[in-house]
Amino acid sequence: MTSRLTQNSINGTHHHPHYYPHPSSSSKASFKGCCCCLFLLFSFLLLLILAVILVIVLAVKPKKPQFDLQQVGVQYVGITPNPAAIATSSASVSLNIRMVFTAFNDNKVGIKYGQSRFTIMYRGIPLGRGTVPGFYQPAHSVKRVETTIVVDRVNLLQADAADLIRDAALNDRVELRVLGDVGAKIRILGFTSPGVEVSVDCAIVISPRKQALTYKQCGFDGLSV
């Protein structure tokens, strides 16, 4: 036995055990590497897109949309006391108003407007509503859109009815408010920006005798994204 070991040592033949990597460990490491590469790739693409959008926004310098109530046409005003309920001083209001809005776009890109809704109110009481369909406005342009608000025999009770009858019969002056929200999005190279909403607040005064508008003042109540 000793001679055989000595002979093997002389001949240089040593038997060493062979170790092979476990296949599951190798596949897991490869999968993790692929996921890491994909994550880095998507992160780079996202940063690149954000950088391009930022450059475009800085170059375009978008401005908030301007949406103003330009004209108000009083087509009909009717205020009728209710004789069957004199004790409660009730009255019915009928109103037909045509409103023309003007949208100004001073931007270098187009603006896409969504459907806008407007409410006409008397002393905080909603009387009627009107809508303006959505539309697209090109850059550096002015567009006129219109809507008609119809109030059909809306009943007012007690103090509100008494105030309305006094304003119409004695003062020939009925103060109303027009409230609405206008939603807009900027279009840049086929991409649409997040929505911007502008609240319109207009005070108008109409004359029931003349069936006409006597005063109008509008402004933007706020800007929210």
HUMOHU-V902262 format. One record per residue. RES is the residue in one letter. SS is DSSP state (@ for helix, = for strand, . for the rest). PHI is phi in radians with two decimals (NA if undefined). Layout:
# HUMOHU-V902262
res ss phi
RES SS PHI
RES SS PHI
This chain:
# HUMOHU-V902262
res ss phi
M . NA
T @ -1.16
S @ -1.18
R @ -1.17
L @ -1.12
T @ -1.14
Q @ -1.15
N @ -1.17
S @ -1.18
I @ -1.16
N @ -1.29
G . 1.32
T . -1.72
H . -1.96
H . -1.73
H . -1.93
P . -1.23
H . -1.76
Y . -1.99
Y . -2.06
P . -1.13
H . -1.21
P @ -1.05
S @ -1.18
S @ -1.14
S @ -1.16
S @ -1.19
K @ -1.13
A @ -1.13
S @ -1.16
F @ -1.12
K @ -1.10
G @ -1.13
C @ -1.13
C @ -1.08
C @ -1.13
C @ -1.15
L @ -1.14
F @ -1.09
L @ -1.13
L @ -1.14
F @ -1.14
S @ -1.11
F @ -1.13
L @ -1.12
L @ -1.12
L @ -1.12
L @ -1.15
I @ -1.12
L @ -1.09
A @ -1.14
V @ -1.12
I @ -1.09
L @ -1.10
V @ -1.11
I @ -1.14
V @ -1.10
L @ -1.15
A @ -1.30
V @ -1.39
K . 0.92
P . -1.13
K . -1.94
K . -1.18
P . -1.18
Q = -2.00
F = -2.30
D = -2.19
L = -1.40
Q = -1.52
Q = -2.39
V = -2.31
G = -1.91
V = -1.52
Q = -1.58
Y = -2.83
V = -2.37
G = -2.41
I = -2.18
T = -2.16
P = -1.15
N . -1.64
P @ -1.19
A @ -1.36
A @ -2.42
I @ -1.17
A @ -1.10
T @ -1.68
S . 0.93
S . -1.54
A = -2.69
S = -1.94
V = -2.08
S = -2.15
L = -2.60
N = -2.40
I = -2.17
R = -1.83
M = -2.02
V = -1.99
F = -1.81
T = -2.10
A = -1.83
F = -1.87
N = -2.16
D . -1.64
N . -1.41
K . -1.46
V . -2.24
G = -1.38
I = -2.18
K = -1.85
Y = -1.67
G . -1.53
Q . -1.15
S = -1.93
R = -2.10
F = -2.23
T = -2.15
I = -1.76
M = -2.28
Y = -2.19
R . 0.88
G . 1.44
I = -1.77
P = -1.21
L = -1.81
G = -2.90
R = -2.34
G = -2.42
T = -2.22
V = -2.07
P . -1.08
G . -1.17
F = -2.74
Y = -1.90
Q = -2.04
P . -1.16
A . -1.17
H . 0.88
S = -2.51
V = -2.20
K = -2.28
R = -1.88
V = -2.26
E = -2.43
T = -2.61
T = -2.16
I = -1.82
V = -1.95
V = -1.94
D = -1.97
R = 0.91
V = -1.44
N = -1.52
L = -2.04
L . -2.01
Q @ 0.94
A @ -1.11
D @ -1.13
A @ -1.14
A @ -1.11
D @ -1.12
L @ -1.15
I @ -1.13
R @ -1.13
D @ -1.09
A @ -1.34
A @ -1.41
L @ -1.59
N @ -1.64
D . 0.89
R . -2.65
V = -2.07
E = -1.60
L = -2.26
R = -2.16
V = -2.01
L = -2.05
G = -2.90
D = -2.06
V = -2.00
G = -1.74
A = -2.46
K = -2.37
I = -1.60
R = -1.79
I = -2.23
L . 0.91
G . 1.47
F = -1.72
T = -1.87
S . -1.33
P . -1.04
G . -1.20
V = -2.09
E = -2.04
V = -1.99
S = -1.64
V = -1.73
D = -2.32
C = -2.15
A = -1.88
I = -2.24
V = -2.24
I = -2.07
S = -1.88
P . -1.09
R . -1.23
K . -1.48
Q . 0.91
A = -2.54
L = -1.53
T = -1.98
Y = -2.73
K = -2.67
Q = -2.53
C = -2.17
G = -2.88
F = -1.64
D = -1.40
G = 3.08
L = -2.35
S = -2.36
V . -1.88
